[in-house]
Amino acid sequence: MPGILGEASCRYGIILVLAAIPRVCCALRWPFAMAASKKGINAARLKTIFDRQDQPRWFADYIPSILATPQEAPSISRASVLASGKFRRGIHLLSLPERSAAILALYCPWLVELHEQKMISPGPREHPSAGFPGVVASGLLPIKGLIDVAERLGYLHLLPRLGIPDPEDPSNSRIVVFPYIGDLLLFMQPCRNRQPYCKNWTIKDTEVAFKRPGPTSTKRSRRQEPTEIILARHQIEEVYYADAVIGTQRVAGDQIDGHVAANLAQLFGYHRRGVTIPVTQQEDIREKYRAAMESGIPPLEVVLLLCAQGKVSSHDCRTILFRAIWQRELRVDLFEPVLINYPLKLETRDVLDVYADWFRE
């Protein structure tokens, strides 16, 4: 009888076959041409996920399991792509809370890598940091895998499964475990003389949403899932990462202050924009903004003065202002609206202090 299969061999890793309790290893090859990745649990999507995630990729080379496109994102999701200058690629998010959380993560200066839509592997793998530039992998604990975790917790029967044609007997199918997909995996390095650590963020719109199913794209899965399955899914993910000494943070979108979310989104929109004036002149403009803030003068007054002198464009002035705030060179209160025509308030609460637990090792 067919077993439950985990990672595929060759390009897809090692398959773990479970027929009741015994385990054996075998190889899985894809005996037929597959169409482009589609939504839901199917062979084409499984192949796409392993093509993108089986080998470690970093920075501009990283490809998420699911792209924020109409072809791949859940039909009721609010998909978007953030163009990150730091990582030189688009970051694919599938909801507005994910977008807000990702921008908050990107605001943190000691974030050194970000993997969104990360595959939660059915089988064992190296620690997520293994292969990261400068990381010594010898002391890192490995990932034991989705199947191993579910078996330990008694949730093996709850794992999503998929039938794959057996290459040795095409008339029969093998049942494989379909991977879960995580939200955001942060790679943090507060101290340059220490190796980075990982923090897993699982994200919903509200705290209560961690007890109900997320957006789906098939009629079958739109039915209300039992609470047992929802809670088991979160527990499995937490233990999956805990095996490698990686903490999981439950992030609810409504826990991010509305002004903070709106301000960071505005600032992020300027972080990659270039300016046409010398660096020394940019520093002079930043000092003018700093003096204006301390004197209760709106930044717009600085912009109008500089433009009247014919020294810079309004575009450059705005870009310098918002980039200085994003880069934490100008410490502004982000818990109040940041508007160019109103005086900026001095920072009284650092956003990264308020949400420090979310980043902590």
MOFENBEL-V419906 format. One record per helix or strand of 3 or more residues. SS is the DSSP state (2 for helix, 1 for strand). FROM is the first residue (numbers start at 1). TO is the last residue. If there is no record, write none. Layout:
# MOFENBEL-V419906
SS | FROM | TO
SS | FROM | TO
This chain:
# MOFENBEL-V419906
2 | 10 | 12
1 | 15 | 19
1 | 22 | 26
2 | 43 | 53
2 | 59 | 61
1 | 80 | 84
1 | 89 | 93
2 | 96 | 107
1 | 111 | 116
2 | 137 | 139
2 | 146 | 153
2 | 156 | 158
1 | 161 | 166
1 | 169 | 177
1 | 184 | 188
1 | 197 | 204
2 | 207 | 211
2 | 220 | 222
2 | 227 | 242
1 | 247 | 252
2 | 253 | 255
2 | 258 | 268
2 | 279 | 295
2 | 299 | 308
2 | 314 | 326
2 | 351 | 354
2 | 356 | 359
